[in-house]
Every structure is written in C-alpha cells, then in structure tokens.
Amino acid sequence: MMKNLQWFKNLSKKSLSAASQQSSVKRSVIFGLCLFLSVVPARAANVTVSAVVSDIIPPSAPILISPENNSFINNNKPTFKWYESVDDTLLSHYALYVDDQLIFGNIPLSSVENSDYNLQYDALNGTYSLTIKTTLSDAQHSWRVVAYDYGGNSNTSDTWRFTIDTLTPLFTINQIGDVQLSISSNNLSSIPSSPIILFANDANGNEPIILATSEADSSVQLTVTIPSDPTQNFTVNVGSDGKFELQLGILPRDVDIRLDFLITDRVGHVSVLEDVYIRISLQYWPPTTTVTSSPTPSTTVPVTPTPSTSVTPSGSITPTTSLTLTPTPTPTTEISPTAEPSGIVPIIPPREIIHEATQELTELLPESIAQLMEKWFGSKLWQDLSKSIALYLLLIFYLLVIILLISKFFGSLGKNLLQQVAYLIWPWQPQHRPHLVFEYSETIVSPLVKVELFIGQVSQGFHLSDLRGNFADFDWPRSSDFYLKVIDNNFYFPIGVDKPLELGAQLFYQQEALNSKSHQSNWPLVIPTLRAKGQTRLPVIEQVRLFALYLSSYPWWFLSLSFVVSLLFSLRFGGLANYLASIFYLTVLTHRFLALYRNRYKRVLSIVDGGGRGVVADLVCSLQGEQINASQAWLAQTEDGQLILPVALPLAMLSSFSRKHVIQQIDLRLATGKIPTLLLHEID
C-alpha cells in the first residue's frame, strides 16, 4: 500500500511539471485515474471466494472373489467375498444382488453381524466376506456387488454364476443288455434279489450295454467282479444331459457277475449302488423246454376231541361223536412251466471263443505286460479302433509299401510314377508284362528298375519292372526311331557284351535304335544288365523294398495269414471296415484259386544237354505267340530238365538261353499234344 502511494506521488509530480500549461480539467482526470490504480489492488487482496463442486466420479467396481464364476458349492448359505472399491472422496455402502434381485441394499463399510448376514472386513487385504443367514435353493444362481459413494455415484462388479448342490447324486439303471430295469441308488429295495438273466432268447447276445441316468457331469466308477477272472474297472463321466452309457466287454456265460457302482458328483457327494448281479444266458442246441413243478404238498391233520378244529391251509375239520374225519380237498400249488437251458451242444459264438483264447494267451505273459494289455483292450480308444482295425492294418501296409517304392524314384515323382507303383502292388495284375530285364552274369532277374523310352533325348515315359523282372508294353512310336534305357543305381546298361549269334536282336537288346519295322510288337524284349561295379549284393534298403513288394504280391503264406487275422477281427469285433478287409482278402484268395484251376494243365518241355541228361539251370525263356497278350519272356528254373510254360499256346516260337547255354528259336506246335524234347547247346 505504501509503495503504491509513493508511486502515485512521484507520478503526480512528474505529471504536474510536464503538463503545467494544460487545463485544470486534464489534471483532475489524471489524478483520479492514478488514485484508482493505487487503491484497487489493495482491496482485491482481502477478498475470499468460495464455491460448491459436485462429486461426479463413481467409485471403482468391486472385484469378485468367491463363489467363483461357474463353480459348484455344497453350502446353501454361501459366503460372498469381494475386494473393496476405491473412491476419490468417500465410499458410502455396498449392495448385494442374487439372481438379479437386491437382497441387501445398505451393506456398511465395516464388520457387522445382524439377523440377515455376517459381514467381515479384512482391512489388511482389503476384502469383504458376507455370509448370508437365509437359505438358497439347490440350483444355479448369479451374484454381483454394487459400490456407492456419498455423491450417489455407483459402480457394479461383473456378474458371476455358481451352482449349489447339497444332495448326493441319484443313479438309476434303466437297462442292462436286453432287459429293461428301474434300479435306483436311493431305493435299495429296487435291487433284484436274484441275478438278472440277459439275452435269454439270443444265443449270440453278449457285451451288454448299461444305460442309466444320473446328475449331469458326475463320475461313475464301475467294478465288474467275475468269478475266476480278473476284476474289471471302468470310469465313465455322465453326459451334460444326465445320460450314462457303457458297453461291457465279452462276459463269461452262465456265471453270476456282480456290478458295483460308485457315483461322485462335481462337489464331491458320493452315492453307492452295489450288489447288482447279472448272468449271460447259455443256449444249447437243439433247444428243448423242460417243464418243472412242485409235488402236491401233503397235510397231516391231528385228530383232537375238541368241538371244533381249524387247520390251515388244508381246510377245516369238524369231528363227530364217532370221531369220523372229513377233511376238505387238499389244495395244490400251481407252478407255471419254466424253460431251463438244456440240450446237447452249448452254443458259443465264434467271437467268444476268440476272446477266451486271447484271455488264455494273455495269462501266459508276464504280469506287467498282461496288465498293460488288459488296460489297453479296455480303453475307449481300442473300443473305437477295434471295429476298423483290420482295414486300418490293410491301409497302413499299402501306405508303407507305396512310400518305400516311391522313395527310390522320388526324382520322377508324378502321375506316371504313382500309376506304375499302383500297377506293381495291385494284387490283380492289370497289365500284361511280356518284357524282361535280367542280370546276365548270374542269370537272375533285375527287379524294380526303371525302363525308359526315348525319342532322341526326349523321354516318352517309363515302366517299372516287377519282382520277376517283367515290365509292360509301351505305346510304341510308329513314325520315329526310339530306344530303351535301363536306369538304376544297382545295375548298369548297356553291358557291352556281344550278342550270341543264335539270338535275335530283341532277345538281347543293347540300346539299339528301334522302329516300327525292326521291332515286332508281338515278340518280347529281353534286356540284359550287369550289377553295379563292386556290388556283390543289393543294398539293405533295396532288399527291404523288394521284400515289401514281395508281400504286396501276396504269397500264399502271407495271404492266408492276412485273411485269418482280418477274419478274427471281423468275428470278434464286427464293424463294416473289418468286413470290407475280410472281403478283400477273400477276393484275392478266390482269384488265386481260379488261376490255379485255369492253369491246372501244365505245358512241360524237356530240356536235355548233349549227353541226353536233363538240364538244371536258370534259363531266360521267351515265347512268341500269334497275339501280343500271348507273348511272354520270363526267367525260369528247370527241374530235372522240365521246363514249365506259363501259358498254353496253340502255336509259339520258343527261345531259351543262359550265359553258357542257348536254344535256337524253335517252332512249337503244342496243339498236337506232343511235348517235344529240346536239346540245350553249350556255348564256349
């Protein structure tokens, strides 16, 4: 204030001296303005301003702790627990809603107990625990908490749901096998006093299915006790619809089997249903019916000299003075005829025989392995696989064979390779394979090699040789020269050995150019190869491939074994997939037997040396028929000079040779029925 007055005096003096010649009016205005500027700041410093600001910020939402969302509890008076809210000013109270209904609307911020609830506040952890004193029903409920401040603002927690379950689970058996039932865990009198007879009218019936109802999502432990057999244990969860279903395995017949059920619901309540006995009926052939009845019971009536005597059940007796007894007719007990299993031969289905044999074999194994097998055979996965296991084994076998074969020719992977592999492994030979690839030094076949057709340097396709070294015909070019090339890491070609003079070019092919004139389509090509340098035997992986190819050709032992295994699975487990596998093997067997029947008459040639002795050797043979499908080259082994021809031809040209022997091309007129004797010439 003093500074302002001093500033005013100085300013007035300067103004008066500078404006001494101005009018008095101007001096008055300046004086008034300066006085206002000096007084106003001093007054403003002593003014106090006050205002009321409304609270519009809600508290934080309570965070729920328990009962947890989607939980199950076994208490009808639950405790609701949540984390406290935080407000920018002061909280007022909480409200609790259950099933969207307000049950407590003014819950304080500190611990309290009243007739409605018990509230505990944990200041250290910032939590509230409210235990209600009223009872909630066994059902699903929802709950949430709302926090309020003094400004009337509120915030709501999430809504959680929980289920109250205070009752033991009810378990009711509705059906076992073909028998309808109503056996309840809360009514012990519903348990039959005698075994339940299953499949009384079905000789093949077994593996009964148990159908029941219980509390949703509860767990059922079933113990199956079989006399003289290992105890079986099953654990099955009841579905969300409350339905229980379990199929038992094959059970022994005519034996009392006990079933014990232990049911546990989601909150741990347990109920028990024990001593339910079943028996699988054993049928006989031929079926007969035996009618049984009880003899008429006799009644002994004592004679007593009394005025009146009553005897039950035989009747009433009225004695006279002469003591003459006149009883009423004695009643008889009527018993309806009952059929008892009787006959000569018990009917045991094949699947039960297989099951019993498997059980006996399992018992011979070490106990640890036997237990693992029992556990596996009782698993749900095996129950699902068993109905298709034969088909799965068949498909897996073919898949492995295909992978092994394709891996050798992976560089040529494509439609043609897949087609060639399919031709090789198909049990019914879809192609006529007249041509032959063989190893010249040892006179053995060259299996699983690629024979490729070229025009110039351009490949026109390829074929694969089979186990016998044979490969199929090409679509031979008609207007261009072409040649064949054998491509394989285990054999090399051409071999660089001069062709024997006695043989035609097609019987010792060495990559010469061919055309429609030089190549006779009805004469097989015979292609010699030699082992790769330094190789005395095929690599192991190649031997594995050849063994797989050998199995895919279904030799008799493998075909019979495969058919028996698939048949056992079909009889034991059924299932459309198992039946399809059995039909496949049966079809292959039928095809083989028909082939044997068609070739029952063999064409045999005698092969002798210069001394007239029968030759025992591997010979490369070639037959030229009048038709392409009647031509064939093959590698044969003569036994005591007997050469069996693969086809019965009315007219053919035969050529046979090895590295040391040769037969010139000879006309065979087999239609005459005369079997010629051929002389095998030795080559120096």
SULCOR-V453504 format. One record per pair of residues at least 24 apart in sequence whose C-alpha atoms are under 6 Angstrom apart, sorted by sequence separation. I is the first residue (numbers start at 1). J is the second residue. D is the distance in Angstrom with one decimal. If there is no record, write none. Layout:
I,J,D / I,J,D
//
This chain:
61,85,6.0 / 139,163,5.5 / 216,240,4.8 / 255,279,5.7 / 445,469,5.0 / 616,640,5.7 / 60,85,5.1 / 139,164,5.4 / 254,279,5.9 / 616,641,5.9 / 60,86,5.3 / 138,164,4.8 / 216,242,4.2 / 254,280,5.7 / 614,640,5.0 / 615,641,4.5 / 59,86,5.5 / 138,165,5.3 / 215,242,5.4 / 253,280,4.8 / 254,281,5.7 / 455,482,4.7 / 484,511,5.8 / 614,641,3.8 / 625,652,4.8 / 59,87,4.3 / 214,242,5.2 / 253,281,5.9 / 254,282,5.7 / 454,482,5.6 / 483,511,5.9 / 624,652,5.3 / 213,242,5.6 / 253,282,5.6 / 454,483,5.5 / 624,653,4.9 / 213,243,4.7 / 483,513,4.9 / 623,653,5.5 / 177,208,4.2 / 213,244,5.6 / 226,257,5.2 / 453,484,4.7 / 482,513,5.5 / 483,514,5.8 / 623,654,4.8 / 177,209,5.1 / 212,244,4.9 / 225,257,5.9 / 437,469,5.1 / 452,484,5.6 / 482,514,5.3 / 622,654,5.7 / 176,209,5.7 / 211,244,5.8 / 225,258,5.2 / 436,469,5.4 / 452,485,5.3 / 481,514,5.5 / 608,641,5.9 / 622,655,5.2 / 4,38,5.3 / 176,210,4.6 / 211,245,4.8 / 224,258,5.9 / 436,470,4.4 / 451,485,5.7 / 481,515,4.8 / 495,529,5.8 / 607,641,4.5 / 621,655,5.7 / 175,210,5.8 / 210,245,5.6 / 224,259,5.0 / 435,470,5.3 / 451,486,4.6 / 606,641,5.3 / 621,656,4.3 / 175,211,5.1 / 210,246,5.2 / 223,259,5.9 / 296,332,5.2 / 435,471,5.3 / 450,486,5.8 / 493,529,5.4 / 606,642,4.9 / 620,656,5.4 / 174,211,5.6 / 209,246,5.6 / 223,260,5.2 / 433,470,5.6 / 450,487,5.3 / 492,529,5.9 / 605,642,5.7 / 620,657,5.3 / 174,212,5.1 / 209,247,4.2 / 222,260,5.7 / 433,471,4.8 / 478,516,5.3 / 492,530,5.6 / 605,643,5.0 / 619,657,5.4 / 620,658,6.0 / 173,212,4.2 / 208,247,5.8 / 222,261,4.7 / 433,472,3.9 / 449,488,5.6 / 491,530,5.4 / 604,643,5.4 / 619,658,5.2 / 172,212,5.4 / 208,248,5.6 / 221,261,5.7 / 432,472,5.9 / 491,531,4.5 / 492,532,5.8 / 604,644,4.6 / 172,213,5.4 / 207,248,5.1 / 221,262,5.1 / 490,531,6.0 / 491,532,4.8 / 603,644,5.8 / 84,126,5.6 / 99,141,5.6 / 171,213,5.9 / 207,249,4.8 / 220,262,5.7 / 293,335,5.5 / 490,532,5.1 / 603,645,5.3 / 83,126,5.8 / 84,127,5.6 / 99,142,4.8 / 171,214,4.6 / 207,250,4.7 / 220,263,4.6 / 83,127,4.4 / 98,142,5.6 / 170,214,5.5 / 206,250,5.9 / 219,263,5.7 / 82,127,5.6 / 98,143,4.4 / 219,264,5.2 / 292,337,5.9 / 82,128,5.4 / 97,143,5.5 / 169,215,5.6 / 218,264,5.7 / 291,337,4.8 / 81,128,5.5 / 97,144,5.4 / 218,265,4.2 / 291,338,5.7 / 81,129,4.3 / 218,266,5.8 / 80,129,5.6 / 96,145,4.8 / 290,339,5.6 / 80,130,5.1 / 95,145,5.7 / 289,339,5.0 / 290,340,5.9 / 79,130,5.3 / 95,146,5.1 / 79,131,4.1 / 94,146,5.6 / 78,131,6.0 / 94,147,4.6 / 288,342,6.0 / 77,132,5.7 / 93,148,5.4 / 92,148,5.5 / 287,343,5.7 / 92,149,4.4 / 286,343,5.5 / 77,135,5.4 / 91,149,4.0 / 92,150,5.2 / 284,342,5.9 / 285,343,5.3 / 76,135,5.3 / 90,149,5.9 / 284,343,5.0 / 285,344,5.8 / 76,136,5.0 / 285,345,5.1 / 284,345,5.4 / 284,346,4.2 / 283,346,5.9 / 284,347,5.3 / 283,347,5.5 / 609,679,5.7 / 606,677,4.6 / 607,678,5.1 / 608,679,5.2 / 609,680,5.0 / 607,679,6.0 / 608,680,5.8 / 203,283,5.5 / 200,281,5.3 / 195,277,4.6 / 196,278,4.5 / 197,279,5.0 / 198,280,5.0 / 199,281,5.9 / 195,278,4.7 / 196,279,6.0 / 198,281,5.9 / 185,273,5.1 / 440,528,5.4 / 435,524,5.0 / 439,528,5.7 / 440,529,5.8 / 72,162,5.8 / 74,164,5.6 / 434,524,5.6 / 435,525,4.9 / 436,526,4.9 / 437,527,4.8 / 438,528,5.1 / 439,529,4.8 / 440,530,5.9 / 69,160,4.7 / 70,161,5.1 / 71,162,4.8 / 72,163,4.8 / 73,164,5.0 / 74,165,4.9 / 437,528,5.9 / 438,529,6.0 / 439,530,5.2 / 69,161,5.0 / 70,162,4.9 / 72,164,5.9 / 74,166,4.6 / 69,162,6.0 / 61,155,5.0 / 58,153,4.7 / 61,156,5.4 / 62,157,5.1 / 55,151,5.5 / 58,154,5.4 / 61,157,5.2 / 168,269,5.1 / 523,624,5.3 / 168,270,5.8 / 168,271,5.9 / 522,628,4.4 / 524,633,5.9 / 427,553,5.8 / 425,552,5.4 / 404,545,5.9 / 204,349,5.8 / 401,548,5.8 / 502,664,5.8 / 390,566,5.1 / 387,573,5.5 / 391,577,5.6 / 387,574,5.8 / 391,578,5.6 / 387,575,4.5 / 390,578,5.0 / 388,577,4.8 / 388,578,5.2 / 391,581,5.1 / 390,581,6.0 / 436,633,5.7 / 434,632,4.3 / 435,633,5.6 / 434,633,5.5 / 351,571,5.2 / 351,572,4.1
//
